[in-house]
Amino acid sequence: MSVAKIIEISCESSKSFEDAIQSGIMRASKTIHNIKGAWVKEQQVVIENNKITMYRVDLKVTFVLDQ
């Protein structure tokens, strides 16, 4: 029997939403093992002088606990 856990993380990038997601998963994988999926809960942008300067995402990351 497997047991999964879900955590929520926030990530940001100056490039894109996709880059924010990728960097968030890469960082989480340094301390969390058996990541099986992620769900984008929310997306936000920071705007300065009428330009997007930062992309932010809130992710729910699912991973299977070690037995």
GUNU-935499 format. One record per atom (N, C-alpha, C, O): residue in three letters; chain; x, y, z. Coordinates in pm, whole numbers, plus 32768, in hexadecimal, padded with zeros to 4 digits. Last residue first. Example, Ala and Ser with C-alpha at 12.3 -4.5 7.8 and 13.67 -1.06 7.14 Angstrom:
BEGIN
ser/A/8505/7F1F/82C4
ser/A/8557/7F96/82CA
ser/A/850A/8003/8313
ser/A/853D/8072/8324
ala/A/8527/7DC7/830C
ala/A/84CE/7E3E/830C
ala/A/8528/7EB6/830C
ala/A/8590/7EB4/834E
END
This chain:
BEGIN
gln/A/8349/8176/80F1
gln/A/830D/8110/8148
gln/A/836E/80DD/81AF
gln/A/834C/8087/8200
asp/A/8329/82D2/80A9
asp/A/837A/8259/80B3
asp/A/8337/81F7/8110
asp/A/82F6/821E/8171
leu/A/820A/835E/8004
leu/A/825F/8350/807B
leu/A/82AE/82CD/8075
leu/A/827E/8268/8044
val/A/81F9/8403/7ED3
val/A/81DB/8387/7F1B
val/A/823F/837A/7F8E
val/A/82B7/8389/7F7B
phe/A/8179/854F/7E98
phe/A/81E6/84ED/7E9B
phe/A/81BE/8477/7EF1
phe/A/816D/8483/7F4D
thr/A/8108/866F/7DF5
thr/A/80E4/85ED/7E2D
thr/A/815D/8591/7E27
thr/A/819F/8586/7DC0
val/A/80E7/87C6/7E25
val/A/813F/875B/7DF9
val/A/811A/86DA/7E41
val/A/810F/86D8/7EBC
lys/A/8052/88D9/7DB4
lys/A/8039/886D/7E12
lys/A/8085/87F5/7DDA
lys/A/8067/87C5/7D6D
leu/A/80D9/8A21/7D87
leu/A/80CC/8997/7D5C
leu/A/80A4/893D/7DD0
leu/A/80D0/8953/7E41
asp/A/80B9/8B5F/7D14
asp/A/80A7/8B0E/7D8C
asp/A/808A/8A82/7D5B
asp/A/802D/8A6D/7D0D
val/A/8195/8C35/7C5F
val/A/8134/8BC8/7C62
val/A/8130/8B8A/7CED
val/A/8195/8B82/7D32
arg/A/81E9/8D64/7BB9
arg/A/81E1/8D17/7C35
arg/A/8176/8CAB/7C27
arg/A/810D/8CC0/7BEB
tyr/A/82C6/8E2A/7B05
tyr/A/825A/8DC7/7AFA
tyr/A/825D/8D72/7B78
tyr/A/82C6/8D3F/7B9E
met/A/831F/8F7D/7AE2
met/A/832B/8F00/7B2D
met/A/82AE/8EAA/7B17
met/A/823E/8EDC/7B18
thr/A/82F0/9050/7A3C
thr/A/8379/9040/7A6E
thr/A/838D/8FBC/7AB8
thr/A/83FE/8F8F/7ACA
ile/A/8241/90CF/7931
ile/A/8247/9060/798F
ile/A/82D8/904C/79B8
ile/A/8330/9039/7964
lys/A/8215/9231/7920
lys/A/8254/91B6/78EE
lys/A/8252/914C/795B
lys/A/825F/916A/79D1
asn/A/81C7/9329/7984
asn/A/8176/92EB/791B
asn/A/81B5/926F/78DC
asn/A/818E/9247/786E
asn/A/8276/934D/7A5E
asn/A/8280/93A2/79E6
asn/A/823D/9360/796E
asn/A/8274/9360/78FF
glu/A/8247/9204/7AC4
glu/A/8289/9283/7AE2
glu/A/829C/92CE/7A5F
glu/A/82CC/9296/79FD
ile/A/8191/90FA/7B45
ile/A/819F/9159/7AD7
ile/A/81DF/91D9/7B0A
ile/A/81B4/9213/7B6E
val/A/818E/8FA7/7B7D
val/A/81B2/9028/7BB8
val/A/81CD/9085/7B42
val/A/8218/9062/7AE6
val/A/808C/8EB0/7B69
val/A/80FB/8EFA/7B2D
val/A/8111/8F7A/7B7D
val/A/80B5/8FB2/7BB7
gln/A/8027/8D64/7BC4
gln/A/8025/8DF5/7BD8
gln/A/8098/8E32/7B8A
gln/A/80FB/8DEF/7B6E
gln/A/7F5F/8C43/7BEA
gln/A/7FC7/8C89/7BA1
gln/A/7FB6/8D1E/7BB8
gln/A/7F46/8D51/7BBE
glu/A/7F17/8B1D/7CAC
glu/A/7F02/8BAB/7C8F
glu/A/7F79/8BE2/7C41
glu/A/7FEB/8BB5/7C54
lys/A/7F3F/8A0A/7C9D
lys/A/7ECC/8A3F/7CE7
lys/A/7EAE/8ACE/7CBE
lys/A/7E3A/8AF4/7CAE
val/A/7FA1/8912/7BDC
val/A/7FB1/89A3/7BE5
val/A/7F32/89DC/7C23
val/A/7EC8/89DE/7BE5
trp/A/8010/87E8/7C61
trp/A/7F9B/882F/7C31
trp/A/7FB3/88C4/7C45
trp/A/7FD5/88EF/7CB3
ala/A/80E1/86D1/7C1E
ala/A/80CE/8757/7C56
ala/A/8054/8796/7C14
ala/A/8036/877C/7B9F
gly/A/8169/8589/7C6D
gly/A/811C/85E9/7C21
gly/A/8114/866F/7C67
gly/A/813A/867D/7CDB
lys/A/8220/84EE/7CF8
lys/A/81CF/84AE/7C90
lys/A/817F/8510/7C3C
lys/A/8156/84EE/7BCE
ile/A/8351/84CF/7D99
ile/A/82ED/852E/7D68
ile/A/82A5/84EF/7CF2
ile/A/82E4/84BF/7C94
asn/A/8412/843A/7E2E
asn/A/839A/83F9/7DF7
asn/A/832C/845B/7DD0
asn/A/82B5/843F/7DE3
his/A/8487/8522/7F29
his/A/849A/84B3/7ECC
his/A/8412/8480/7E9E
his/A/83AB/8498/7EDE
ile/A/84FE/8660/7F71
ile/A/8488/860A/7F6F
ile/A/849E/859F/7F05
ile/A/84C3/85BE/7E93
thr/A/85E0/86F7/7F4D
thr/A/85C4/86C7/7FD5
thr/A/854C/866A/7FDD
thr/A/8535/862B/8044
lys/A/85F0/8724/7E3E
lys/A/866E/8718/7E89
lys/A/8657/86E0/7F15
lys/A/86B0/86A1/7F4E
ser/A/84F5/8753/7DDC
ser/A/852B/86CC/7DCC
ser/A/85B2/86B9/7E12
ser/A/85E0/8647/7E20
ala/A/84D3/8865/7DFD
ala/A/848D/8809/7E58
ala/A/84CA/877D/7E52
ala/A/84D2/8739/7EB8
arg/A/856A/88BF/7D21
arg/A/8593/88DE/7DAA
arg/A/8553/887F/7E0D
arg/A/8595/884D/7E68
met/A/84D5/8859/7C4A
met/A/8562/8835/7C59
met/A/8591/884F/7CE8
met/A/85D9/87FD/7D22
ile/A/83DF/88DB/7C75
ile/A/83E7/8849/7C7D
ile/A/8477/881B/7C90
ile/A/8491/87C0/7CDF
gly/A/8433/89E6/7C4D
gly/A/83F6/89BD/7CCB
gly/A/83FD/8926/7CDF
gly/A/841D/88F7/7D4C
ser/A/848D/89E5/7B47
ser/A/84EE/8A00/7BB2
ser/A/84B6/89D8/7C3B
ser/A/8501/89AD/7C92
gln/A/8398/89AB/7AC1
gln/A/840D/8953/7AB4
gln/A/846F/8969/7B27
gln/A/849F/8908/7B63
ile/A/82FC/8A8D/7B09
ile/A/82D2/8A05/7B2B
ile/A/834A/89A6/7B2B
ile/A/835E/895A/7B8A
ala/A/8393/8B5C/7A98
ala/A/8377/8B5C/7B28
ala/A/834E/8AD1/7B57
ala/A/837A/8AA4/7BC1
asp/A/8388/8B13/798B
asp/A/8409/8B14/79D0
asp/A/83F6/8B13/7A68
asp/A/8442/8AD2/7AAF
glu/A/8275/8B3A/795D
glu/A/82B1/8AB6/794C
glu/A/8337/8AAB/7994
glu/A/8353/8A46/79D4
phe/A/825E/8C4D/797F
phe/A/821A/8BF4/79DC
phe/A/825A/8B69/79D6
phe/A/8271/8B29/7A3D
ser/A/83A3/8CEE/7949
ser/A/831F/8CBD/7920
ser/A/82DF/8C6A/7990
ser/A/8321/8C46/79F1
lys/A/847E/8D9B/79B2
lys/A/8471/8D6F/7926
lys/A/83E2/8D4C/78FF
lys/A/83AC/8D84/789F
ser/A/849B/8DC5/7ABA
ser/A/8491/8E3F/7A69
ser/A/847A/8E1C/79D5
ser/A/8465/8E76/7984
ser/A/83DD/8D02/7B9D
ser/A/8442/8D0C/7B34
ser/A/842E/8D90/7AEC
ser/A/83BF/8DC4/7AE2
glu/A/8384/8C4A/7CC7
glu/A/837E/8CBE/7C6E
glu/A/83F2/8CBD/7C0D
glu/A/845A/8C81/7C25
cys/A/82A8/8B86/7D95
cys/A/8320/8B94/7D43
cys/A/8312/8C13/7CEE
cys/A/82A4/8C40/7CD1
ser/A/8231/8ADD/7EB1
ser/A/8228/8B52/7E5B
ser/A/82AD/8B64/7E14
ser/A/8317/8B53/7E51
ile/A/818B/89A8/7F06
ile/A/8203/89FB/7EFB
ile/A/81E5/8A72/7EA0
ile/A/818B/8A6C/7E4D
glu/A/80ED/88BB/7FD1
glu/A/80DC/8930/7F7C
glu/A/815C/8981/7F7E
glu/A/8194/899D/7FE8
ile/A/80D2/8754/7FC0
ile/A/8102/87D0/7FFF
ile/A/80EB/8842/7F9D
ile/A/80D7/882D/7F26
ile/A/8046/861D/8000
ile/A/8041/8694/7FAB
ile/A/8073/870B/7FFB
ile/A/8045/8725/806A
lys/A/809D/84C4/7FF9
lys/A/808E/8541/8045
lys/A/808E/85B3/7FE0
lys/A/80CF/85AB/7F77
ala/A/802F/836F/7FED
ala/A/8063/83E9/7FAF
ala/A/8048/8461/8008
ala/A/7FEB/8462/8058
val/A/807C/8223/8022
val/A/803F/8299/805D
val/A/8080/8313/801E
val/A/80FB/831E/801B
ser/A/803A/80DB/7FAB
ser/A/8083/8158/7FA3
ser/A/8033/81C7/7FE5
ser/A/7FB8/81C9/7FE2
met/A/8054/7F8A/8000
met/A/8000/8000/8000
met/A/8059/807C/8000
met/A/80B8/8085/804D
END
